[in-house]
Amino acid sequence: MKILAENTSLISAIKPLHYVSSVFGLAYFSVLEGKQHRCKSTIPWSLIWTCMWIILYSASSYLQLSSNSNSGNTTKITVLNTVQATSLNVTCIISLCMCSVFRRHQIFQIINKLELMTNTFTKTVNVTTTYRKTKILVLLEIIFVLLVNGILAAIYIGLYNSRDLTIWTGLSLVIELLGCVCVSLIIIQVATVVLVLRDKCKCINRFLMRASEDDLKHPMTMFQTCKAVEFLYVDTYILPSQLHRNRLSRNQVFECRLILAELKSVSRLICSFYGFPILLLSFWMFINIVTVLHSIFYYQSTFYDNDDYSGLINSFESMLWCVYCAMLMTLMTLSCHLASEEPNITMSHVQNLLLYQNLGKETIEELIKFYSQLSETNIEITASGFFVLNLQLLYEFFGTTFAYFVIMVQVN
Protein backbone atom coordinates (compact mmCIF):
# COMPACT_ATOMS: atom_id res chain seq x y z
CA MET A 1 0.00 0.00 0.00
CA LYS A 2 2.85 2.36 0.71
CA ILE A 3 4.37 1.75 -2.72
CA LEU A 4 0.98 2.29 -4.36
CA ALA A 5 0.48 5.57 -2.49
CA GLU A 6 3.90 6.80 -3.56
CA ASN A 7 3.20 5.96 -7.19
CA THR A 8 -0.17 7.76 -7.16
CA SER A 9 1.17 11.05 -5.83
CA LEU A 10 2.02 14.02 -8.03
CA ILE A 11 4.55 15.14 -5.43
CA SER A 12 6.42 11.84 -5.72
CA ALA A 13 6.46 12.17 -9.51
CA ILE A 14 8.16 15.57 -9.42
CA LYS A 15 10.48 14.84 -6.50
CA PRO A 16 13.61 14.47 -8.71
CA LEU A 17 12.93 17.87 -10.28
CA HIS A 18 12.23 19.36 -6.86
CA TYR A 19 15.50 18.14 -5.37
CA VAL A 20 17.63 19.30 -8.32
CA SER A 21 15.82 22.65 -8.38
CA SER A 22 16.47 23.08 -4.65
CA VAL A 23 20.21 23.10 -5.33
CA PHE A 24 19.78 26.13 -7.61
CA GLY A 25 17.46 28.05 -5.30
CA LEU A 26 14.24 27.00 -7.02
CA ALA A 27 12.68 25.21 -4.03
CA TYR A 28 9.16 26.66 -3.95
CA PHE A 29 7.80 24.27 -1.35
CA SER A 30 8.75 21.49 1.02
CA VAL A 31 7.31 18.02 0.59
CA LEU A 32 5.07 16.68 3.34
CA GLU A 33 5.51 12.94 3.68
CA GLY A 34 2.34 11.22 4.79
CA LYS A 35 -1.05 10.05 3.72
CA GLN A 36 -1.97 13.23 1.92
CA HIS A 37 1.30 13.64 -0.05
CA ARG A 38 0.73 17.37 -0.14
CA CYS A 39 3.12 20.30 -0.04
CA LYS A 40 3.43 23.40 2.05
CA SER A 41 5.09 26.79 1.84
CA THR A 42 8.80 27.24 1.45
CA ILE A 43 10.75 26.80 4.68
CA PRO A 44 13.09 29.64 5.78
CA TRP A 45 16.40 27.95 4.95
CA SER A 46 15.44 27.57 1.30
CA LEU A 47 14.50 31.25 1.16
CA ILE A 48 17.93 32.14 2.49
CA TRP A 49 19.52 29.81 -0.06
CA THR A 50 17.53 31.49 -2.85
CA CYS A 51 18.65 34.94 -1.70
CA MET A 52 22.26 33.76 -1.79
CA TRP A 53 21.81 32.72 -5.41
CA ILE A 54 20.27 36.11 -6.23
CA ILE A 55 23.28 37.87 -4.69
CA LEU A 56 25.60 35.55 -6.61
CA TYR A 57 23.97 36.35 -9.96
CA SER A 58 24.03 40.07 -9.13
CA ALA A 59 27.76 39.88 -8.40
CA SER A 60 28.27 37.86 -11.58
CA SER A 61 26.67 40.65 -13.61
CA TYR A 62 29.22 43.12 -12.31
CA LEU A 63 32.11 40.69 -12.89
CA GLN A 64 31.06 39.94 -16.45
CA LEU A 65 30.56 43.61 -17.27
CA SER A 66 34.05 44.37 -15.99
CA SER A 67 35.53 41.39 -17.83
CA ASN A 68 33.88 42.31 -21.13
CA SER A 69 34.92 45.95 -20.90
CA ASN A 70 38.57 44.96 -20.33
CA SER A 71 38.66 42.02 -22.74
CA GLY A 72 40.22 43.94 -25.63
CA ASN A 73 37.57 42.77 -28.12
CA THR A 74 35.93 45.00 -30.66
CA THR A 75 32.98 47.11 -29.66
CA LYS A 76 30.52 44.88 -31.50
CA ILE A 77 31.68 41.68 -29.77
CA THR A 78 31.81 43.44 -26.40
CA VAL A 79 28.22 44.62 -26.78
CA LEU A 80 27.05 41.14 -27.83
CA ASN A 81 28.79 39.43 -24.91
CA THR A 82 27.43 42.02 -22.49
CA VAL A 83 23.86 41.65 -23.75
CA GLN A 84 24.10 37.86 -23.59
CA ALA A 85 25.49 37.80 -20.03
CA THR A 86 23.09 40.49 -18.81
CA SER A 87 20.03 38.72 -20.23
CA LEU A 88 21.01 35.49 -18.47
CA ASN A 89 21.63 37.12 -15.09
CA VAL A 90 18.51 39.29 -15.26
CA THR A 91 16.42 36.23 -16.17
CA CYS A 92 17.83 34.26 -13.24
CA ILE A 93 17.45 37.09 -10.74
CA ILE A 94 13.88 38.06 -11.67
CA SER A 95 12.74 34.43 -11.97
CA LEU A 96 14.14 33.60 -8.53
CA CYS A 97 12.61 36.73 -7.00
CA MET A 98 9.16 36.20 -8.49
CA CYS A 99 8.89 32.41 -8.27
CA SER A 100 10.92 31.53 -5.18
CA VAL A 101 10.37 34.61 -3.00
CA PHE A 102 7.28 36.69 -3.78
CA ARG A 103 4.91 34.20 -5.43
CA ARG A 104 6.13 30.90 -4.06
CA HIS A 105 2.72 30.16 -2.50
CA GLN A 106 1.08 29.85 -5.93
CA ILE A 107 3.03 26.79 -7.06
CA PHE A 108 1.79 24.57 -4.26
CA GLN A 109 -1.72 25.86 -4.93
CA ILE A 110 -1.31 24.60 -8.49
CA ILE A 111 0.07 21.24 -7.39
CA ASN A 112 -2.54 20.72 -4.68
CA LYS A 113 -5.38 21.54 -7.12
CA LEU A 114 -4.04 19.09 -9.68
CA GLU A 115 -3.60 16.50 -6.93
CA LEU A 116 -7.17 17.07 -5.72
CA MET A 117 -8.60 16.61 -9.21
CA THR A 118 -6.53 13.46 -9.62
CA ASN A 119 -7.75 11.91 -6.38
CA THR A 120 -11.37 12.85 -7.05
CA PHE A 121 -11.92 12.12 -10.71
CA THR A 122 -9.40 9.46 -11.80
CA LYS A 123 -8.83 5.79 -11.18
CA THR A 124 -5.79 4.55 -9.27
CA VAL A 125 -4.42 2.40 -12.06
CA ASN A 126 -4.46 5.29 -14.55
CA VAL A 127 -2.98 7.69 -12.00
CA THR A 128 -0.11 5.29 -11.38
CA THR A 129 0.66 4.99 -15.09
CA THR A 130 0.43 8.74 -15.66
CA TYR A 131 2.70 9.70 -12.78
CA ARG A 132 5.19 6.98 -13.68
CA LYS A 133 5.44 8.47 -17.17
CA THR A 134 5.75 11.95 -15.68
CA LYS A 135 8.60 10.86 -13.43
CA ILE A 136 10.45 9.19 -16.31
CA LEU A 137 10.03 12.29 -18.48
CA VAL A 138 11.32 14.54 -15.69
CA LEU A 139 14.36 12.31 -15.16
CA LEU A 140 15.17 12.29 -18.89
CA GLU A 141 14.88 16.08 -19.08
CA ILE A 142 17.15 16.56 -16.07
CA ILE A 143 19.74 14.12 -17.45
CA PHE A 144 19.68 15.89 -20.82
CA VAL A 145 20.16 19.33 -19.24
CA LEU A 146 23.02 18.18 -17.03
CA LEU A 147 24.66 16.28 -19.90
CA VAL A 148 24.59 19.18 -22.35
CA ASN A 149 25.80 21.69 -19.77
CA GLY A 150 28.52 19.24 -18.73
CA ILE A 151 29.73 19.01 -22.34
CA LEU A 152 29.69 22.80 -22.62
CA ALA A 153 31.65 23.10 -19.37
CA ALA A 154 34.26 20.62 -20.65
CA ILE A 155 34.62 22.59 -23.90
CA TYR A 156 34.98 25.83 -21.95
CA ILE A 157 37.70 24.32 -19.79
CA GLY A 158 39.54 23.05 -22.87
CA LEU A 159 39.33 26.40 -24.63
CA TYR A 160 40.39 28.51 -21.66
CA ASN A 161 43.02 26.11 -20.33
CA SER A 162 45.77 27.50 -22.55
CA ARG A 163 44.84 31.14 -21.89
CA ASP A 164 45.61 33.47 -19.04
CA LEU A 165 42.45 32.91 -17.03
CA THR A 166 42.09 35.03 -13.91
CA ILE A 167 40.17 33.92 -10.86
CA TRP A 168 37.38 36.41 -11.44
CA THR A 169 37.00 35.46 -15.10
CA GLY A 170 36.87 31.78 -14.20
CA LEU A 171 34.34 32.47 -11.45
CA SER A 172 32.08 34.42 -13.79
CA LEU A 173 32.32 31.57 -16.31
CA VAL A 174 31.25 29.01 -13.70
CA ILE A 175 28.35 31.20 -12.57
CA GLU A 176 27.27 31.59 -16.19
CA LEU A 177 27.10 27.80 -16.60
CA LEU A 178 25.15 27.48 -13.35
CA GLY A 179 22.76 30.18 -14.55
CA CYS A 180 22.17 28.22 -17.75
CA VAL A 181 21.24 25.16 -15.69
CA CYS A 182 18.94 27.33 -13.55
CA VAL A 183 16.93 28.72 -16.47
CA SER A 184 16.81 25.25 -18.05
CA LEU A 185 15.26 23.87 -14.86
CA ILE A 186 12.62 26.62 -14.92
CA ILE A 187 11.70 25.58 -18.46
CA ILE A 188 11.45 21.95 -17.35
CA GLN A 189 9.18 23.02 -14.49
CA VAL A 190 6.90 24.89 -16.89
CA ALA A 191 6.75 21.93 -19.28
CA THR A 192 6.09 19.43 -16.48
CA VAL A 193 3.24 21.37 -14.87
CA VAL A 194 1.63 22.12 -18.23
CA LEU A 195 1.85 18.48 -19.36
CA VAL A 196 0.19 17.35 -16.12
CA LEU A 197 -2.55 19.91 -16.81
CA ARG A 198 -2.88 18.51 -20.32
CA ASP A 199 -3.27 14.99 -18.94
CA LYS A 200 -6.30 16.12 -16.91
CA CYS A 201 -7.84 17.50 -20.10
CA LYS A 202 -7.12 14.20 -21.82
CA CYS A 203 -9.09 12.43 -19.08
CA ILE A 204 -12.20 14.30 -20.20
CA ASN A 205 -11.51 13.47 -23.85
CA ARG A 206 -10.99 9.78 -23.12
CA PHE A 207 -14.25 9.64 -21.21
CA LEU A 208 -16.23 11.43 -23.93
CA MET A 209 -14.72 9.22 -26.61
CA ARG A 210 -15.65 6.12 -24.60
CA ALA A 211 -19.16 7.47 -24.09
CA SER A 212 -19.48 8.13 -27.81
CA GLU A 213 -18.44 4.55 -28.60
CA ASP A 214 -20.86 3.15 -26.01
CA ASP A 215 -23.78 5.14 -27.37
CA LEU A 216 -22.96 3.92 -30.85
CA LYS A 217 -22.92 0.30 -29.68
CA HIS A 218 -25.96 0.46 -27.37
CA PRO A 219 -29.00 2.26 -28.84
CA MET A 220 -31.82 3.59 -26.72
CA THR A 221 -34.12 0.67 -27.61
CA MET A 222 -32.12 -1.61 -25.35
CA PHE A 223 -33.28 0.36 -22.30
CA GLN A 224 -37.04 0.55 -22.72
CA THR A 225 -37.97 -1.08 -19.40
CA CYS A 226 -36.31 -1.52 -16.06
CA LYS A 227 -35.95 -5.25 -16.67
CA ALA A 228 -34.14 -4.69 -19.94
CA VAL A 229 -31.52 -2.36 -18.48
CA GLU A 230 -28.04 -3.89 -18.37
CA PHE A 231 -25.82 -2.30 -15.73
CA LEU A 232 -22.35 -2.83 -17.15
CA TYR A 233 -19.10 -1.49 -15.70
CA VAL A 234 -17.81 1.61 -17.41
CA ASP A 235 -14.04 2.18 -17.42
CA THR A 236 -14.51 5.87 -16.89
CA TYR A 237 -12.32 8.51 -15.35
CA ILE A 238 -15.19 10.53 -13.92
CA LEU A 239 -17.12 9.46 -10.83
CA PRO A 240 -16.60 5.71 -11.46
CA SER A 241 -18.43 4.73 -8.27
CA GLN A 242 -21.71 6.53 -8.99
CA LEU A 243 -22.76 5.56 -12.50
CA HIS A 244 -22.24 2.01 -13.72
CA ARG A 245 -23.90 1.84 -17.08
CA ASN A 246 -22.87 2.44 -20.66
CA ARG A 247 -25.04 5.50 -21.05
CA LEU A 248 -23.87 9.09 -20.86
CA SER A 249 -25.81 10.95 -18.18
CA ARG A 250 -26.40 14.55 -17.28
CA ASN A 251 -24.41 14.24 -14.07
CA GLN A 252 -21.37 12.96 -15.93
CA VAL A 253 -21.46 15.87 -18.37
CA PHE A 254 -21.86 18.28 -15.47
CA GLU A 255 -18.79 16.76 -13.79
CA CYS A 256 -16.87 17.32 -17.02
CA ARG A 257 -17.87 20.97 -16.90
CA LEU A 258 -16.67 21.26 -13.31
CA ILE A 259 -13.32 19.72 -14.21
CA LEU A 260 -12.94 22.10 -17.15
CA ALA A 261 -13.61 25.09 -14.90
CA GLU A 262 -10.96 23.86 -12.45
CA LEU A 263 -8.48 23.35 -15.27
CA LYS A 264 -9.08 26.90 -16.46
CA SER A 265 -8.42 28.12 -12.92
CA VAL A 266 -5.17 26.15 -12.80
CA SER A 267 -4.06 27.54 -16.17
CA ARG A 268 -4.58 31.07 -14.86
CA LEU A 269 -2.44 30.28 -11.84
CA ILE A 270 0.27 28.92 -14.12
CA CYS A 271 0.19 32.09 -16.22
CA SER A 272 0.36 34.22 -13.09
CA PHE A 273 3.25 32.22 -11.64
CA TYR A 274 5.37 31.56 -14.74
CA GLY A 275 4.13 34.33 -17.08
CA PHE A 276 6.88 36.92 -16.70
CA PRO A 277 9.69 34.33 -16.34
CA ILE A 278 8.47 32.79 -19.61
CA LEU A 279 8.77 36.21 -21.27
CA LEU A 280 12.33 36.60 -19.99
CA LEU A 281 13.24 33.03 -20.94
CA SER A 282 11.99 33.52 -24.50
CA PHE A 283 13.98 36.75 -24.80
CA TRP A 284 17.08 35.05 -23.34
CA MET A 285 16.92 32.11 -25.77
CA PHE A 286 16.49 34.41 -28.77
CA ILE A 287 19.35 36.66 -27.65
CA ASN A 288 21.57 33.61 -27.14
CA ILE A 289 20.94 32.20 -30.60
CA VAL A 290 21.43 35.57 -32.30
CA THR A 291 24.62 36.51 -30.45
CA VAL A 292 26.15 33.05 -30.81
CA LEU A 293 25.48 32.96 -34.56
CA HIS A 294 26.96 36.42 -34.94
CA SER A 295 30.04 35.42 -32.95
CA ILE A 296 30.56 32.32 -35.10
CA PHE A 297 30.60 34.27 -38.36
CA TYR A 298 32.65 37.10 -36.89
CA TYR A 299 35.40 34.92 -35.44
CA GLN A 300 35.52 32.59 -38.43
CA SER A 301 36.05 35.52 -40.79
CA THR A 302 38.43 37.48 -38.56
CA PHE A 303 40.58 35.52 -36.14
CA TYR A 304 40.60 31.82 -36.85
CA ASP A 305 43.11 30.28 -39.25
CA ASN A 306 42.54 27.08 -41.14
CA ASP A 307 44.98 25.19 -38.88
CA ASP A 308 43.53 26.52 -35.63
CA TYR A 309 41.53 23.70 -34.06
CA SER A 310 40.32 25.94 -31.24
CA GLY A 311 38.23 27.81 -33.78
CA LEU A 312 36.54 24.59 -34.86
CA ILE A 313 35.95 23.58 -31.26
CA ASN A 314 34.50 26.99 -30.48
CA SER A 315 32.24 26.77 -33.52
CA PHE A 316 31.06 23.32 -32.45
CA GLU A 317 30.35 24.60 -28.95
CA SER A 318 28.42 27.56 -30.37
CA MET A 319 26.33 25.39 -32.67
CA LEU A 320 25.62 22.98 -29.80
CA TRP A 321 24.48 25.91 -27.71
CA CYS A 322 22.16 27.12 -30.50
CA VAL A 323 20.61 23.66 -30.85
CA TYR A 324 20.24 23.42 -27.08
CA CYS A 325 18.40 26.77 -26.84
CA ALA A 326 16.19 25.78 -29.78
CA MET A 327 15.28 22.50 -28.05
CA LEU A 328 14.43 24.33 -24.82
CA MET A 329 12.19 26.73 -26.73
CA THR A 330 10.54 23.83 -28.52
CA LEU A 331 9.94 21.95 -25.26
CA MET A 332 8.35 24.93 -23.55
CA THR A 333 6.23 26.05 -26.49
CA LEU A 334 5.13 22.61 -27.69
CA SER A 335 4.00 21.49 -24.23
CA CYS A 336 1.88 24.64 -23.85
CA HIS A 337 0.46 24.18 -27.35
CA LEU A 338 -0.53 20.57 -26.67
CA ALA A 339 -2.33 21.65 -23.50
CA SER A 340 -4.21 24.41 -25.32
CA GLU A 341 -5.33 22.01 -28.08
CA GLU A 342 -7.08 19.59 -25.72
CA PRO A 343 -10.24 21.76 -25.28
CA ASN A 344 -10.58 21.83 -29.09
CA ILE A 345 -10.52 18.03 -29.11
CA THR A 346 -13.10 18.05 -26.32
CA MET A 347 -15.31 20.31 -28.40
CA SER A 348 -15.19 17.88 -31.33
CA HIS A 349 -16.19 15.00 -29.02
CA VAL A 350 -19.13 17.03 -27.69
CA GLN A 351 -20.22 17.78 -31.26
CA ASN A 352 -20.16 14.08 -32.05
CA LEU A 353 -22.22 13.27 -28.96
CA LEU A 354 -24.84 15.86 -29.92
CA LEU A 355 -25.49 13.84 -33.07
CA TYR A 356 -26.96 11.03 -30.95
CA GLN A 357 -30.63 11.80 -30.25
CA ASN A 358 -31.05 8.83 -27.89
CA LEU A 359 -29.17 10.44 -24.99
CA GLY A 360 -32.18 12.07 -23.45
CA LYS A 361 -33.34 15.67 -23.32
CA GLU A 362 -31.54 16.60 -20.08
CA THR A 363 -28.23 15.13 -21.24
CA ILE A 364 -28.43 16.93 -24.57
CA GLU A 365 -29.18 20.23 -22.82
CA GLU A 366 -26.15 19.72 -20.58
CA LEU A 367 -24.00 18.90 -23.62
CA ILE A 368 -25.13 22.14 -25.26
CA LYS A 369 -24.10 24.05 -22.13
CA PHE A 370 -20.79 22.18 -22.15
CA TYR A 371 -20.21 23.14 -25.79
CA SER A 372 -20.96 26.79 -24.99
CA GLN A 373 -18.51 26.64 -22.08
CA LEU A 374 -15.82 25.16 -24.33
CA SER A 375 -16.39 27.90 -26.91
CA GLU A 376 -15.72 30.57 -24.29
CA THR A 377 -12.91 28.76 -22.44
CA ASN A 378 -9.36 28.83 -23.74
CA ILE A 379 -6.72 27.01 -21.73
CA GLU A 380 -3.74 29.04 -22.95
CA ILE A 381 -0.36 29.74 -21.39
CA THR A 382 0.74 33.31 -22.02
CA ALA A 383 3.87 35.30 -21.26
CA SER A 384 2.18 37.90 -19.03
CA GLY A 385 -0.24 38.65 -21.87
CA PHE A 386 2.48 39.58 -24.39
CA PHE A 387 2.09 36.43 -26.50
CA VAL A 388 0.57 32.96 -26.36
CA LEU A 389 2.83 29.93 -26.34
CA ASN A 390 1.67 27.90 -29.34
CA LEU A 391 2.96 26.60 -32.65
CA GLN A 392 2.55 29.99 -34.30
CA LEU A 393 5.00 31.50 -31.83
CA LEU A 394 7.42 28.63 -32.45
CA TYR A 395 7.21 29.14 -36.22
CA GLU A 396 7.83 32.87 -35.83
CA PHE A 397 10.75 32.23 -33.48
CA PHE A 398 12.51 29.85 -35.83
CA GLY A 399 11.55 31.88 -38.89
CA THR A 400 13.12 35.02 -37.44
CA THR A 401 16.22 33.09 -36.40
CA PHE A 402 16.59 31.49 -39.83
CA ALA A 403 16.15 34.87 -41.54
CA TYR A 404 18.91 36.30 -39.34
CA PHE A 405 21.11 33.30 -40.19
CA VAL A 406 20.61 33.86 -43.94
CA ILE A 407 21.42 37.55 -43.59
CA MET A 408 24.60 36.76 -41.66
CA VAL A 409 25.69 34.26 -44.34
CA GLN A 410 25.19 36.83 -47.08
CA VAL A 411 26.94 39.60 -45.18
CA ASN A 412 29.97 37.49 -44.28
Secondary structure by P-SEA (a helix, b strand, c coil): caaaaaaacccccaaaaaaaaaaaccccbbbbbccccccccccaaaaaaaaaaaaaaaaaaaaaaaaaaaccccaaaaaaaaaaaaaaaaaaaaaaaacccccaaaaaaaaaaaaaaaaccccaaaaaaaaaaaaaaaaaaaaaaaaaaaaaaaaaaaaaccccccaaaaaaaaaaaaaaaaaaaaaaaaaaaaaaaaaaaaaaaaaaaaaaaaaaaccccccccccccccccccccccccccccccccaaaaaaaaaaaaaaaaaaaaaaaacaaaaaaaaaaaaaaaaaaaaaaaaaaacccccccaaaaaaaaaaaaaaaaaaaaaaaaaaaaaaaaaaaaaaaaaaaaaaacccccaaaaaaaaaaaaaaaaccccccccccccccaaaaaaaaaaaaaaaaaaaaac
